[in-house]
Amino acid sequence: MVSKLDVVEREVATDKKRRKTSVTNSAENVLATAKVNKEDVYMNTIACEEQESIGRSPAKDAQLFHNTCEELRILFGEIAKLKLESSEDSKGKMTEKRIEGSLAFVLLKKLNRLDKVRIRDGRDALHKEKLRVDSNRLQLQNLLYEAEHLKREVQRCYLFKSQDEEIELVPVEEFYERAPETVSRPDHTKTDEHIRRIARLEWELQQRKELDAQLKKLQTLKDAVQKDIVSKTERLESLGPRLRELLVATRPLQEALEMPIESGWEILKTVRLLSQPLYLLYANVSAYGEACDNLISATIQGDEEEAKQLENSLQDDDSLNHGCNDSGVCNFRDRGDSDNEENEHEQERGMKKRGHHRGQTKANLAEIRKERLFKVHPLSVTITVRTQDQSSMPSDTQTGPGLALTFSYLPNMNVVTVDCALTGIQISGVAAGDVLAVETILNELFPGDNGDESPNPKTKYQLQELSIETPLQMGKLLVESNLGRSFRWVQELCGLEFISSSYECRRDRYTGTKTTNANGCHETIPSIIRAIRNRWESRLKLYKQIHDLESKLIDTSTNDERGHSIRISSSLLQWSSISFEDYVASGVANGFVEDSVATDKDLYFRAIVIRGSAKLECYICVSCRYPEASPLWSLSLNWNGKHTAAGNSSVREMEYWVNTLSAKDHPHNVLPMQLKRAMSCLDVYLETDGQFYTPAEFTQDKTFLKPYRGRSRAKPFRIAPNGSSSLFTQI
């Protein structure tokens, strides 16, 4: 029996003979191999090695590897001994030994390649097996899913309920008593439940048909009765026009007697209950609306019963009839204040007797005095100012969006406050909604009038008694109570005058003339109403612009400022509203803040414009007096560092060029025009400076004569006409 070792030794001997034969015959085969294609030799060698790796087991190759290594070890030892001899014979033998060692190394490389081939084949076989396992597993999952689906279908069939089960049938006993034998068929139905069910359903169908016929009969009778009722109702309603005709026939008599009873009955009842300032406001505004402006309406709101009780309580005092001072304002409030103070002193004296509740009673007394000071008259006047143009904004009514101003009177302070509300408006958008915020619409309607302080000097001392040191706290309390703010123009609109060093020439703001009497209301009211209407219409125009910018409804891909469309490569990424604190924290508008050009009363927005890796942040300040004051833009460019107007002359020129657009000249689209101008300036900036950076990120698509000019190297930001087209030149 031949052992594995003998077989391996024979294969080793065969390989040695093959190597020797290949060495001796190599010279003869040089010309033949040169003619063979190298690629074919390589592919044939790979195919032979693959066949050899399949035909021989890895164990034999392993044993061959160990034998070859042992042979190399022996050759290395023999070569080492021959080197020590240093003879001519030993040198020849060393050459032969080296050739044998090189052939052994070649054999080791071949064994290594065969091992790699087996590993590759094993991996391929493993991958195929994995694919087969995954396919079988997927088939198993599909079968399990189908089995589960069939189980659910079977369960659904078991749980199926027929529609006849939902019908409430009469009991079985009643069915046999009332149903005729032709339907009930007791001989068959009592023994078969299915037949009994069908019979009961037939009986139910007959009963319902009979009830339906009865219903139709009763419906016919009902229609006849209803027609009779309608005829009698029409007869009674016909009396109404006749009575109105009778009332119209008496109008000449009413006019002859100067008694417009019909037109002013209900209104006069409520108007008489108004306080004097609100009465003057209602009368003047109503008259102005009827005479000059039909888009202004005045209404009275509040609790009439409470107002009647207050009026009756004031009439009980004899001094009310003689309490008017020289300025036309009754002093019953002062008398009421003194009475309130006496009552408070009496309550305080009574509470001091209870020593263990002293701290709590003082707090309660302060709250009572505070509530009494901020108590509002039960009736208020609401003036609604509507726009003439309905296309400026979506409206729920046919007369356009309106601004409702609710005027409330505080008797103990003797001031009038105003609160705003929007009517007939559908607001959408976050940033655009801030434009129509009722808290900011009336900010600085006239210069310096913010409504944060009371125009009545007496209020300062009244607040000091309540430990309210700053007048701003009063404004916060009024806003929290939904009373609005006490502007100076509101007091003038209501005919209230106060002696104050900062309030002497109050008419100069409206008419340009100095007037101090109460008869000047006919001059003040038109100017104030026009100011309110102008502010409201300008806010609507500003709302539309910001809404379109926020929703990206404006095409910012071209700039047609000079009548010729110029392509804009930059794009608007975001338009959002920011607070005054965020505007200050940006650090790019310190000049506007320090010069008080931008205040906390204004509106602030941020626009982000991008092109490639460059980002331009635009901080926009829209004055509350828009469009009298144009929006102010502050720019911050982030490209190869951060560039602002403080450290970059080009950014400073961009800000100047954007801010040169006036809101008075472009009230409908000043913000889109400023945005397009800023985007065009960004394109010019990047296309002129981008050529100095590698790799070149921005290609020039703008036409300009000179990229730079002068010692300041000014860039061509201005669009100038050039025949049938436009180009960019320096500012």
C-alpha atoms as one frame of an Amber mdcrd trajectory, in Angstrom:
protein
   0.000   0.000   0.000   1.524   3.363  -1.035   1.596   5.984   1.694   0.806
   9.657   1.212   4.417  10.541   1.995   5.693   8.408  -0.899   3.230  10.057
  -3.247   4.310  13.505  -2.136   8.011  12.539  -2.531   7.301  11.283  -6.046
   5.538  14.550  -6.961   8.464  16.535  -5.544  10.913  14.481  -7.639   8.724
  14.987 -10.681   8.667  18.756 -10.088  12.472  18.734  -9.756  12.849  16.869
 -13.029  10.362  19.249 -14.643  12.329  22.265 -13.371  15.626  20.792 -14.639
  14.087  19.993 -18.003  12.674  23.496 -18.245  16.134  24.922 -17.510  17.880
  22.814 -20.132  15.230  23.417 -22.761  14.629  27.115 -22.038  17.056  28.261
 -24.686  15.337  26.155 -27.306  11.865  27.498 -26.500  12.752  31.221 -26.482
  11.803  31.804 -30.068   8.572  29.790 -29.716   7.362  31.655 -26.638   8.179
  34.993 -28.184   5.654  34.306 -30.905   2.861  33.433 -28.454   0.675  36.223
 -27.309   1.426  37.291 -23.745  -2.259  37.596 -22.823  -2.995  34.053 -24.045
  -0.087  32.682 -22.029  -1.338  34.459 -18.926  -4.905  33.217 -19.368  -3.724
  29.661 -20.109  -1.517  29.724 -17.034  -4.440  30.856 -14.870  -6.684  28.140
 -16.343  -4.010  25.475 -15.730  -3.520  26.600 -12.146  -7.289  26.573 -11.536
  -7.495  23.020 -12.917  -4.523  21.995 -10.807  -6.100  23.528  -7.653  -9.262
  21.514  -8.325  -7.495  18.257  -9.122  -5.173  18.264  -6.084  -6.191  18.449
  -2.454  -5.011  21.265  -0.166  -3.396  18.681   2.136  -1.011  17.580  -0.587
  -0.069  21.197  -1.308   0.517  21.739   2.392   2.828  18.731   2.591   4.575
  19.894  -0.583   4.983  23.327   1.002   6.597  21.857   4.126   8.917  19.621
   2.049   9.962  22.542  -0.125  10.676  24.635   2.946  12.754  21.774   4.377
  14.625  21.477   1.073  15.305  25.245   1.149  16.591  24.912   4.704  18.975
  22.127   3.604  20.105  24.167   0.566  20.800  27.170   2.761  22.922  24.981
   5.042  24.881  23.483   2.168  25.475  26.923   0.620  26.727  28.176   3.971
  29.254  25.261   4.195  30.382  25.848   0.607  30.996  29.526   1.390  33.318
  28.482   4.217  35.394  26.258   1.866  36.096  29.126  -0.625  37.305  26.845
  -3.465  36.625  26.844  -7.195  34.704  23.604  -6.950  32.576  24.990  -4.140
  31.672  28.065  -6.206  30.286  25.907  -9.008  28.292  23.870  -6.548  26.992
  27.090  -4.916  25.698  28.216  -8.300  23.804  24.962  -8.766  22.429  25.162
  -5.218  21.239  28.735  -5.829  19.436  27.636  -8.996  17.743  24.840  -7.065
  16.767  27.333  -4.319  15.297  29.751  -6.882  13.255  26.944  -8.371  12.053
  26.069  -4.865  10.957  29.701  -4.368   9.091  29.542  -7.657   7.318  26.440
  -6.381   6.387  28.271  -3.159   4.872  31.130  -5.159   2.889  28.668  -7.212
   1.582  27.027  -4.053   0.609  30.466  -2.758  -1.332  31.220  -5.950  -3.099
  27.876  -5.761  -4.074  28.653  -2.175  -5.506  32.053  -3.249  -7.474  30.357
  -6.024  -8.954  27.862  -3.538  -9.859  30.701  -1.148 -11.554  32.633  -3.958
 -13.485  29.561  -5.072 -14.508  28.927  -1.491 -15.788  32.465  -1.104 -17.756
  32.221  -4.337 -19.273  28.938  -3.202 -20.131  30.488   0.179 -21.772  33.485
  -1.511 -23.852  31.208  -3.741 -24.924  29.200  -0.729 -25.914  32.361   1.104
 -27.987  33.477  -1.868 -29.689  30.108  -1.969 -30.409  30.292   1.780 -31.777
  33.848   1.456 -34.000  32.786  -1.423 -35.342  29.847   0.555 -35.908  32.103
   3.562 -37.787  34.637   1.435 -39.978  31.878   0.043 -40.616  30.685   3.578
 -41.609  34.201   4.670 -43.976  34.513   1.712 -45.579  31.218   2.543 -45.956
  32.217   6.196 -47.497  35.546   5.142 -49.955  33.783   2.824 -50.851  31.320
   5.554 -51.457  34.151   8.020 -53.540  36.005   5.427 -55.676  32.909   4.859
 -56.160  32.537   8.617 -57.387  36.145   8.839 -59.749  35.595   5.919 -61.144
  32.508   7.592 -61.563  34.412  10.859 -63.286  37.233   8.988 -65.703  34.771
   7.471 -66.474  33.395  10.920 -67.124  36.939  12.215 -69.242  38.031   9.243
 -72.591  39.536  10.170 -75.436  39.790   7.729 -77.394  43.030   7.401 -80.587
  41.344   8.475 -79.082  40.867  11.929 -79.141  44.635  12.420 -82.904  44.809
  11.812 -84.970  44.830  14.998 -87.733  42.293  14.425 -90.831  41.821  16.523
 -90.691  39.015  19.119 -91.510  35.497  17.966 -94.715  35.302  20.062 -96.015
  38.572  18.601 -95.051  37.399  15.130 -97.224  34.248  15.426-100.093  36.247
  16.963-100.262  39.096  14.426 -98.892  37.631  11.197-101.315  35.717   8.946
-100.755  32.001   8.508 -99.803  32.522   4.859 -96.734  34.381   6.114 -96.027
  32.715   9.464 -96.530  29.061   8.265 -96.188  27.627  11.778 -95.979  24.015
  10.498 -92.635  24.724   8.858 -91.211  27.729  10.721 -91.427  26.248  14.232
 -89.173  23.396  13.296 -86.771  25.181  10.959 -85.041  28.304  12.315 -83.858
  29.487   8.892 -87.373  29.383   7.390 -88.722  31.166  10.493 -86.133  33.921
  10.023 -87.165  34.425   6.393 -90.843  34.542   7.365 -90.200  37.153  10.045
 -88.304  39.274   7.521 -91.202  39.058   5.068 -93.593  40.130   7.790 -91.298
  43.052   8.696 -91.246  44.124   5.037 -95.053  44.143   4.849 -95.277  46.162
   8.067 -92.827  48.745   6.809 -94.663  49.128   3.504 -97.883  49.805   5.408
 -96.126  52.359   7.632 -94.589  54.058   4.588 -98.041  54.436   3.014 -99.341
  55.896   6.259 -96.368  58.292   6.374 -97.128  59.572   2.894-100.715  60.147
   3.860 -99.743  62.115   6.941 -97.134  64.072   4.939 -99.815  65.147   2.485
-101.965  66.330   5.376 -98.971  68.167   6.857 -98.270  69.957   3.574-101.844
  71.147   3.416-101.664  72.507   6.959 -98.305  74.151   6.222 -99.707  75.888
   3.155-102.506  77.246   5.301 -99.945  78.516   7.841 -97.843  80.143   5.095
-100.834  81.934   3.630-101.814  83.305   7.018 -98.171  84.318   7.730 -97.947
  86.183   4.429-101.103  87.997   5.301 -99.650  89.062   8.645 -96.345  90.072
   7.049 -98.156  92.205   4.511 -99.179  94.403   7.409 -95.548  95.382   8.000
 -95.037  97.360   4.761 -98.368  99.079   5.313 -97.278 100.139   8.783 -93.943
 101.333   7.389 -95.789 103.299   4.712 -97.830 104.856   7.460 -94.617 105.774
   9.282 -93.175 107.269   6.083 -96.346 109.266   5.636 -95.759 110.843   9.051
 -92.197 111.948   8.182 -93.315 115.380   6.851 -94.976 115.906  10.197 -91.772
 114.913  12.014 -89.745 117.278   9.844 -92.216 120.051  10.339 -92.005 119.564
  14.095 -88.187 119.076  13.869 -88.459 115.723  15.590 -86.410 113.038  13.699
 -87.798 110.340  15.912 -87.417 107.515  13.435 -83.730 107.993  12.632 -82.276
 108.723  16.048 -84.330 106.975  18.679 -82.065 104.064  19.468 -78.814 105.869
  18.797 -79.625 108.825  21.017 -80.488 106.577  23.902 -77.010 105.110  23.858
 -75.106 108.273  22.899 -76.497 110.133  25.904 -74.874 107.571  28.178 -71.376
 108.218  26.803 -68.805 110.136  28.796 -68.074 113.658  27.606 -64.787 112.886
  25.755 -66.241 109.848  23.996 -69.437 111.762  23.203 -67.371 114.473  21.528
 -65.374 111.832  19.659 -68.478 110.006  18.431 -70.262 113.167  17.359 -67.322
 114.642  15.438 -66.207 111.405  13.773 -69.770 110.512  12.753 -70.262 113.956
  11.273 -66.935 113.792   9.440 -67.779 110.337   8.092 -71.168 111.406   6.797
 -69.779 114.564   5.224 -66.354 113.610   3.876 -65.526 109.921   4.226 -68.075
 107.142   3.849 -65.451 104.481   4.652 -65.397 105.508   8.320 -67.987 104.106
  10.698 -68.461 104.718  14.420 -70.272 102.362  16.786 -70.889 102.252  20.515
 -70.139  99.144  22.544 -70.499  98.216  26.187 -73.023  97.567  28.924 -75.854
 100.095  28.683 -77.416  99.055  31.992 -74.201  99.688  33.880 -73.815 103.022
  32.105 -77.360 103.969  33.149 -76.577 103.113  36.756 -73.421 105.232  36.631
 -75.351 108.122  35.065 -78.042 107.925  37.755 -75.455 107.883  40.528 -73.818
 111.007  39.103 -77.132 112.827  38.773 -77.845 112.341  42.483 -75.022 114.745
  43.351 -76.179 118.375  43.243 -72.753 119.618  42.275 -72.820 117.790  38.935
 -74.967 120.527  37.360 -72.422 123.261  38.259 -69.213 121.297  38.104 -67.845
 122.402  34.755 -64.625 124.374  34.807 -63.428 126.981  32.330 -61.815 124.430
  30.036 -65.112 122.664  29.434 -64.276 119.558  31.490 -66.594 118.786  34.400
 -64.963 118.485  37.827 -67.216 115.684  39.023 -64.237 113.407  38.675 -62.332
 115.442  41.257 -65.311 115.239  43.558 -65.471 111.502  42.906 -61.775 111.205
  43.669 -62.196 113.014  46.964 -65.154 110.788  47.875 -63.088 107.745  47.005
 -60.246 108.982  49.183 -62.619 109.527  52.106 -64.016 106.022  51.700 -60.502
 104.608  51.529 -59.507 106.454  54.734 -62.618 105.126  56.466 -61.829 101.579
  55.313 -58.230 101.993  56.415 -59.298 103.244  59.877 -61.683 100.326  60.224
 -59.012  97.856  59.167 -56.427  99.260  61.604 -58.576  98.008  64.451 -57.764
  94.488  63.312 -54.071  94.428  64.121 -53.451  90.787  63.232 -54.582  91.368
  59.645 -52.698  94.647  59.150 -50.227  93.481  56.476 -52.896  91.706  54.439
 -55.350  94.619  54.621 -52.741  97.069  53.322 -52.144  94.873  50.302 -55.887
  94.526  49.705 -56.364  98.269  50.049 -53.624  98.927  47.499 -55.255  96.517
  45.055 -58.651  98.171  45.571 -57.206 101.625  44.916 -55.378 100.324  41.867
 -58.531  98.746  40.424 -60.461 101.943  41.112 -57.853 104.072  39.374 -57.840
 101.862  36.271 -61.627 101.451  36.183 -63.066 102.004  32.697 -66.316 103.634
  31.679 -68.873 100.951  30.722 -69.303 102.312  27.182 -66.620 102.598  24.524
 -66.551 103.944  20.969 -65.191 101.880  18.073 -64.154 103.679  14.894 -63.496
 101.481  11.858 -61.277 102.877   9.114 -61.428 100.903   5.874 -59.299 101.156
   2.787 -60.448 102.380  -0.591 -58.516  99.720  -2.514 -59.687  96.144  -1.874
 -56.966  94.595  -4.012 -54.235  95.398  -1.513 -55.164  92.454   0.694 -57.664
  89.559   0.964 -60.850  90.695   2.682 -63.892  88.969   4.081 -66.133  91.969
   3.342 -67.030  93.969   0.252 -65.598  97.251   1.570 -61.984  96.180   2.026
 -59.924  95.417   5.127 -60.468  97.670   8.100 -58.693  98.883  11.229 -60.990
  99.011  14.249 -59.949 101.544  16.912 -61.669 101.069  20.270 -61.556 104.184
  22.486 -62.028 103.685  26.228 -62.301 106.357  28.908 -60.735 106.113  32.370
 -62.681 108.600  34.541 -60.329 108.657  37.536 -57.293 109.370  35.328 -59.234
 111.561  32.903 -57.484 110.019  29.890 -58.690 108.123  26.831 -56.946 104.984
  25.570 -57.157 103.310  22.186 -56.849  99.632  21.300 -56.532  98.248  17.763
 -58.094  95.260  16.051 -58.205  94.045  12.459 -61.479  93.375  10.657 -62.161
  91.622   7.372 -58.575  90.432   6.953 -57.021  87.038   6.296 -53.441  87.137
   7.543 -50.900  84.523   6.458 -47.168  84.319   7.015 -45.027  84.799  10.104
 -42.881  87.731   9.062 -45.769  89.378   7.206 -48.031  88.956  10.226 -45.663
  91.088  12.325 -46.317  94.004   9.987 -50.020  94.031  10.922 -49.456  93.402
  14.633 -51.969  95.603  16.457 -49.313  96.510  19.052 -47.156  98.326  16.485
 -49.537  99.777  13.889 -50.012 103.103  15.684 -46.409 103.526  16.862 -45.352
 107.149  16.337 -48.346 108.065  14.243 -47.029 111.535  14.951 -43.359 112.155
  15.864 -42.541 111.508  19.509 -46.011 110.154  20.394 -45.543 106.525  21.528
 -48.368 106.329  24.066 -46.115 104.894  26.763 -46.817 107.730  29.203 -50.023
 109.409  30.282 -50.504 112.882  28.765 -52.286 114.021  31.937 -49.768 115.403
  34.483 -52.098 114.388  37.327 -51.587 110.721  36.502 -47.944 110.881  37.617
 -48.908 111.691  41.195 -51.767 109.192  41.189 -49.321 106.463  40.211 -46.860
 107.535  42.896 -49.535 106.982  45.538 -49.856 103.415  44.229 -46.036 102.929
  44.392 -45.811 102.936  40.597 -42.717 105.032  40.041 -42.195 104.818  36.264
 -44.873 105.824  33.737 -43.894 102.828  31.589 -45.520 100.541  34.160 -48.821
 102.284  33.493 -48.494 101.475  29.778 -47.867  97.814  30.580 -50.923  97.703
  32.875 -53.105  99.235  30.156 -51.854  96.744  27.554 -52.420  93.824  29.927
 -56.003  95.045  30.481 -56.593  95.168  26.671 -57.107  98.929  26.852 -54.311
  99.835  24.464 -52.285 103.007  24.962 -52.962 106.648  25.736 -51.561 108.578
  22.776 -51.576 112.363  22.802 -53.470 112.527  19.528 -56.227 110.419  21.112
 -56.742 113.070  23.797 -56.928 115.801  21.164 -59.362 113.727  19.142 -61.589
 113.546  22.235 -61.217 117.232  23.110 -59.072 116.748  26.232 -56.445 119.414
  26.900 -53.711 119.305  29.518 -51.205 121.905  30.655 -47.719 120.540  30.054
 -44.372 122.030  29.027 -43.948 119.432  26.316 -47.504 119.772  25.095 -48.099
 123.454  24.431 -47.982 123.710  20.646 -49.911 120.574  19.902 -51.589 121.843
  16.729 -48.294 122.355  14.922 -48.009 118.638  14.199 -51.304 118.495  12.313
 -52.175 121.818  10.700 -49.046 123.909  11.049 -50.931 126.528  13.124 -50.919
 127.059  16.841 -54.433 126.584  18.274 -55.350 126.213  21.944 -59.157 126.218
  22.054 -61.477 123.239  21.911 -63.204 124.558  18.808 -60.218 123.431  16.723
 -61.468 119.831  16.599 -62.791 120.398  13.092 -59.153 121.012  12.092 -57.647
 118.172  14.132 -60.020 115.344  13.210 -59.408 115.356   9.415 -55.640 115.458
   9.872 -55.671 112.594  12.404 -58.053 110.486  10.315 -55.899 111.035   7.242
 -52.805 110.052   9.234 -54.496 106.856  10.445 -55.690 105.987   6.941 -52.257
 106.636   5.435 -50.626 104.486   8.104 -53.138 101.672   7.549 -52.804 101.716
   3.761 -49.003 101.844   3.948 -48.980  98.862   6.321 -51.149  96.898   3.900
 -48.746  97.652   1.055 -45.807  96.683   3.264 -47.620  93.492   4.287 -48.075
  92.465   0.650 -44.403  93.052  -0.126 -43.140  91.066   2.861 -45.697  88.304
   2.329 -44.538  87.901  -1.277 -40.886  87.917  -0.182 -41.484  85.432   2.624
 -43.478  83.122   0.345 -40.988  83.665  -2.518 -43.760  84.798  -4.861 -41.529
  87.518  -6.328 -39.298  86.567  -9.219 -35.750  87.362  -8.040 -34.014  85.771
 -11.029 -33.983  88.992 -13.062 -33.557  92.694 -12.321 -35.475  95.021 -14.636
 -34.634  98.243 -12.840 -33.693 100.075 -16.058 -36.304  98.457 -18.274 -33.990
  95.694 -19.511 -33.989  92.377 -17.678 -30.613  91.478 -16.177 -30.092  87.960
 -14.936 -29.416  87.544 -11.204 -27.266  84.542 -10.316 -27.789  84.820  -6.551
 -30.862  83.352  -4.897 -32.960  84.279  -1.878 -32.657  81.538   0.737 -34.777
  82.963   3.552 -36.771  86.030   4.594 -37.737  86.130   8.279 -38.577  88.608
  11.016 -36.208  89.267  13.920 -36.397  91.200  17.158 -34.683  94.463  17.963
 -32.286  92.581  20.258 -31.255  90.276  17.407 -30.798  93.301  15.158 -28.478
  94.944  17.686 -26.635  91.664  18.381 -25.792  91.279  14.678 -23.279  94.138
  15.042 -23.674  95.355  11.456 -26.001  98.286  12.187 -24.348  99.927  15.177
 -24.401 103.288  13.435 -28.172 103.252  12.975 -28.718 102.201  16.603 -26.325
 104.775  18.054 -27.900 107.581  16.024 -31.394 106.441  17.166 -32.386 105.908
  13.552 -33.361 102.325  14.475 -35.417 101.997  17.674 -37.358  99.252  19.391
 -40.580 100.643  17.876 -39.567  99.694  14.326 -39.899  96.420  12.416 -36.865
  94.268  11.705 -36.267  91.513   9.168 -33.383  89.385   7.961 -32.836  88.162
   4.399 -30.227  85.546   3.474 -28.911  85.600  -0.117 -26.547  82.876  -1.314
 -24.495  82.144  -4.373 -22.168  79.168  -4.263 -20.128  79.313  -1.057 -20.873
  83.030  -0.516 -23.646  84.110   1.832 -24.962  87.666   2.193 -26.943  88.424
   5.374 -29.192  91.479   5.031 -30.574  93.105   8.177 -33.501  95.368   7.299
 -34.952  98.063   9.548 -38.425  99.172   8.447 -39.402 102.318  10.301 -42.777
 102.479  11.999 -43.277 105.722  10.009 -42.974 103.875   6.665 -43.145 105.137
   3.899 -42.078 108.520   5.299 -38.795 106.816   6.214 -37.339 104.302   3.758
 -36.164 100.825   4.869 -32.516 100.722   5.944 -30.376  97.765   4.879 -27.223
  96.601   6.676 -25.153  93.931   4.929 -22.764  91.239   6.157 -20.916  89.171
   3.529 -19.501  85.762   4.484 -17.023  84.757   1.768 -13.333  84.258   2.436
 -14.005  85.788   5.828 -16.683  88.099   7.178 -16.994  91.531   5.533 -19.120
  94.414   6.838 -19.438  98.095   6.004 -17.141  98.971   8.901 -14.136  97.194
   7.364 -14.899  96.814   3.663 -15.475  99.769   1.346 -17.220  97.598  -1.259
 -19.812  96.412   1.257 -20.231 100.026   2.334 -20.929 101.026  -1.275 -23.411
  98.145  -1.582 -25.295  99.410   1.501 -25.310 102.950   0.138 -26.566 101.831
  -3.269 -29.352  99.690  -1.776 -30.459 102.422   0.654 -30.704 105.063  -2.068
 -34.081 103.675  -3.108 -36.856 105.770  -1.571 -40.090 104.317  -0.220 -41.980
 107.454  -1.274 -40.982 106.878  -4.898 -41.710 103.127  -4.785 -44.371 102.568
  -2.078 -45.593  99.301  -3.592 -42.308  97.484  -4.259 -39.426  99.216  -2.518
 -38.362  96.092  -0.595 -38.277  93.788  -3.675 -36.350  96.435  -5.587 -33.849
  96.823  -2.726 -33.490  93.048  -2.494 -32.829  92.692  -6.234 -30.330  95.529
  -6.080 -28.521  93.811  -3.168 -28.475  90.505  -5.087 -27.093  92.229  -8.203
 -24.409  93.914  -6.090 -23.465  90.534  -4.609 -23.090  89.073  -8.125 -20.868
  91.964  -9.202 -18.770  91.675  -6.031 -18.182  87.948  -6.505 -17.560  88.164
 -10.251 -14.980  90.956  -9.860 -13.103  89.571  -6.831 -13.648  85.883  -7.625
 -11.085  85.932 -10.415  -8.273  86.427  -7.864  -9.031  83.136  -6.122  -8.256
  79.650  -7.372 -10.061  77.596  -8.266 -12.425  80.078  -9.913 -15.852  79.508
  -8.396 -17.840  82.301 -10.049 -18.044  82.985 -13.751 -18.732  86.446 -15.114
 -22.211  86.836 -16.560 -22.598  90.594 -15.954 -21.502  93.238 -18.420 -19.401
  96.086 -17.006 -16.859  98.432 -18.538 -14.283  98.485 -15.743 -14.195  96.074
 -12.801 -12.440  98.711 -10.651 -12.053 102.470 -10.687 -10.050 104.953  -8.686
  -7.805 104.544  -5.698 -10.634 102.988  -3.706 -11.066 100.330  -6.425 -14.807
 100.976  -6.586 -16.828  98.171  -8.144 -19.531  98.676 -10.838 -22.682  98.287
  -8.733 -24.905 100.781 -10.581 -27.043  99.658 -13.537 -26.831 102.050 -16.453
 -28.722 101.928 -19.788 -26.696 100.959 -22.838 -28.856 101.233 -25.924 -31.131
  98.212 -26.056 -29.473  96.621 -23.017 -27.993  97.566 -19.646 -24.554  97.309
 -18.096 -22.957  97.937 -14.720 -20.868 101.000 -13.908 -19.434 102.553 -10.788
 -21.721 104.569  -8.528
